[in-house]
């Protein structure tokens, strides 16, 4: 089973680009992706839950929902996150350093809640390794999926190496390979920390030049690494399926 662990109903770009669940599932069908983890950002936690819930209602069995953690001036969001996970069956929480500080006085209650409820946090750290280290070491019971192996489209090997090293030292850290352009580092990560903590994602949809072509290139990126069949199977779906409780393995 192939699972895309990083798909946007709403992106964090300047336009706040949105993609309908119909576009996402059509892309999945044409590329050969069985399930996709979906979430919205650049919006409130409440609205992110609404968008993901609607998407899953339209395509049960194809889309898996995450909630977006973004506090507001008028209220905290822990109750909304708990409701989404406990009552609506959401499988994880998305955090983005571009919209929410990773400082302990804001983020730590979210990390604590995720650990309590047994769901992972998909965190885009924007390359901030010190913040990632603090989170991983301070919350060993919380599974952290580091988006883009640390930083989107990063060409600095030192940064990527430090995130692989973090995962090597902290068993609660997983690496998401979406937007990774130093593709040899994906294979290195599999060799150093094991395929059971590396997971495929597209960070899609994107119109470059079309949603299908973009997703297909991200999938072929992993397939071109020459991984052992069992490792490729884990990266392309087995890892995230086990992490989210979508399989018995």
C-alpha positions in Angstrom: 0.0 0.0 0.0 1.3 3.4 -0.9 0.5 6.3 1.5 1.2 9.9 0.9 1.8 11.2 4.4 1.9 15.0 3.6 -0.9 16.5 1.5 -2.4 20.0 1.7 -6.1 20.9 1.5 -4.7 24.4 2.0 -1.1 25.4 1.6 1.0 27.9 3.5 2.0 29.9 0.4 1.3 33.6 -0.1 -2.0 32.8 -1.8 -3.2 30.2 0.7 -3.8 27.9 -2.2 -6.5 25.3 -1.7 -7.1 22.0 -3.4 -10.4 20.1 -3.2 -10.5 16.5 -2.0 -11.7 15.6 -5.5 -8.4 16.9 -7.0 -6.4 15.1 -4.4 -8.1 11.8 -4.9 -8.0 12.1 -8.7 -4.3 12.7 -8.5 -3.9 9.7 -6.2 -5.8 7.5 -8.6 -3.7 8.5 -11.6 -0.4 8.1 -9.7 -1.2 4.9 -7.8 -1.5 6.3 -4.3 -3.9 4.4 -2.0 -4.2 6.7 1.0 -3.3 10.3 1.7 -2.9 12.2 5.0 -4.6 15.6 4.5 -4.7 18.8 6.5 -5.2 22.5 6.0 -2.9 25.3 7.2 -2.9 29.1 7.0 -6.2 28.9 8.8 -7.5 28.4 12.3 -7.5 25.0 14.0 -11.3 25.0 13.9 -11.4 25.6 10.2 -8.7 23.0 9.5 -10.8 20.4 11.3 -13.8 21.4 9.3 -11.9 21.1 6.0 -10.3 17.8 6.8 -13.6 16.4 8.2 -15.4 17.3 5.0 -12.7 15.8 2.8 -12.8 12.5 4.7 -16.6 12.4 4.6 -16.4 12.6 0.8 -13.7 10.0 0.5 -13.7 7.6 3.5 -11.0 5.0 3.2 -8.9 7.2 1.0 -8.1 10.3 3.1 -6.7 10.4 6.6 -7.2 13.7 8.6 -4.7 15.7 10.7 -5.6 18.9 12.6 -3.6 22.1 12.4 -2.3 23.5 15.7 -2.5 27.3 15.6 -3.5 29.2 18.7 -5.6 32.4 18.5 -5.6 35.6 20.5 -9.1 34.9 21.7 -8.6 31.2 22.7 -6.3 28.3 23.0 -6.8 25.3 20.7 -6.1 22.3 22.9 -9.8 21.5 23.3 -10.3 21.6 19.6 -7.4 19.3 19.0 -8.6 16.9 21.6 -12.1 16.8 20.2 -10.8 16.2 16.6 -8.6 13.3 17.8 -10.9 11.7 20.4 -14.3 12.3 18.8 -13.7 12.7 15.1 -10.9 10.1 14.7 -8.2 12.5 13.5 -4.8 10.7 13.4 -2.3 13.5 13.9 -1.4 17.2 14.4 0.3 19.5 12.0 2.6 22.3 13.2 4.4 24.9 11.0 7.1 27.2 12.3 6.2 29.8 9.7 2.9 30.5 11.4 3.4 29.3 15.0 6.4 29.8 17.3 8.1 26.6 18.4 8.9 28.2 21.8 8.1 26.0 24.8 5.6 28.4 26.2 3.4 28.0 23.2 4.1 24.6 21.7 4.8 22.3 24.6 1.1 21.8 25.6 0.4 20.6 22.0 3.3 18.2 22.2 2.2 16.9 25.6 -1.4 16.4 24.3 -0.1 14.5 21.3 1.9 12.2 23.5 -1.1 11.7 25.8 -3.4 10.8 22.9 -0.8 8.7 21.1 -0.8 10.7 17.8 2.2 12.1 16.0 3.0 15.7 15.3 4.1 16.5 11.7 6.4 19.6 12.3 7.9 21.8 9.7 10.8 23.3 11.6 12.1 25.5 8.7 15.6 24.1 9.4 15.6 25.1 13.1 17.6 22.1 14.5 17.8 23.5 18.0 14.0 23.7 18.3 13.7 20.2 16.9 16.3 18.9 19.4 14.4 20.5 22.3 11.1 19.0 21.3 12.5 15.5 20.7 14.5 15.4 23.9 11.8 17.1 26.0 8.9 14.9 24.8 10.3 11.4 24.3 6.8 10.0 24.4 5.6 12.1 21.5 6.3 11.0 18.0 7.7 13.8 15.9 7.6 13.6 12.1 10.1 16.2 10.8 8.8 17.5 7.5 11.2 17.7 4.6 14.0 16.0 6.6 14.4 19.3 8.3 14.0 22.0 5.6 12.1 22.3 2.4 14.2 22.1 -0.8 17.4 22.3 1.3 20.7 22.0 -0.5 22.8 22.3 2.6 24.0 18.8 3.4 25.1 19.9 6.9 21.5 20.8 7.9 20.1 17.6 6.6 22.9 15.6 8.3 22.0 17.2 11.6 18.4 16.2 11.3 19.4 12.6 10.4 21.7 12.7 13.4 18.8 13.8 15.6 16.7 10.9 14.4 19.6 8.6 15.0 19.8 9.7 18.6 16.1 10.0 19.4 13.8 7.1 18.7 10.7 9.3 18.7 11.8 11.2 15.6 10.7 10.2 12.1 11.7 11.8 8.8 9.3 12.9 6.1 11.0 13.0 2.6 8.7 15.4 0.8 10.5 18.3 -0.8 13.9 16.7 -0.3 16.2 17.5 -3.2 19.3 15.8 -1.8 17.8 12.5 -2.6 20.9 10.5 -1.7 20.3 11.6 1.9 17.0 9.7 1.9 18.9 6.5 1.3 21.4 7.5 3.9 18.6 8.1 6.4 17.2 4.7 5.7 20.6 3.1 6.3 21.3 5.1 9.5 17.9 5.0 11.3 16.0 2.4 9.5 13.1 2.5 7.0 10.6 2.1 9.9 11.2 5.8 10.7 11.3 7.3 7.2 8.1 8.1 5.4 7.0 9.2 1.9 5.1 12.4 1.2 4.6 14.7 -1.7 3.8 18.0 0.1 1.3 18.3 -2.7 -0.8 19.0 -4.5 1.2 21.5 -6.7 0.7 22.8 -10.2 4.3 22.1 -11.5 3.3 21.7 -14.3 0.3 19.6 -13.0 -0.7 17.9 -9.8 -0.3 14.4 -11.3 3.2 15.1 -12.7 4.3 16.6 -9.4 3.1 13.6 -7.3 4.5 11.1 -9.8 8.0 12.7 -9.6 8.0 12.6 -5.8 7.0 8.9 -5.9 9.7 8.1 -8.5 12.2 9.9 -6.4 11.9 7.2 -3.7 11.6 4.3 -6.2 14.9 5.4 -7.9 17.0 5.1 -4.7 17.5 1.3 -5.1 16.3 0.5 -1.7 15.7 -3.1 -0.6 12.1 -4.1 -1.4 11.2 -4.3 2.2 12.7 -0.8 2.9 10.9 0.7 -0.1 7.7 -0.8 1.0 8.1 0.7 4.5 9.0 4.2 3.3 6.2 4.3 0.8 3.5 3.3 3.2 4.3 0.7 5.9 6.0 3.2 8.3 3.1 5.7 8.4 0.5 3.0 8.4 2.0 1.5 11.6 2.5 4.9 13.1 -1.1 6.0 12.6 -2.6 2.6 13.5 -3.7 1.9 9.9 -2.2 -1.6 9.8 -1.8 -4.5 12.2 2.0 -4.6 11.6 
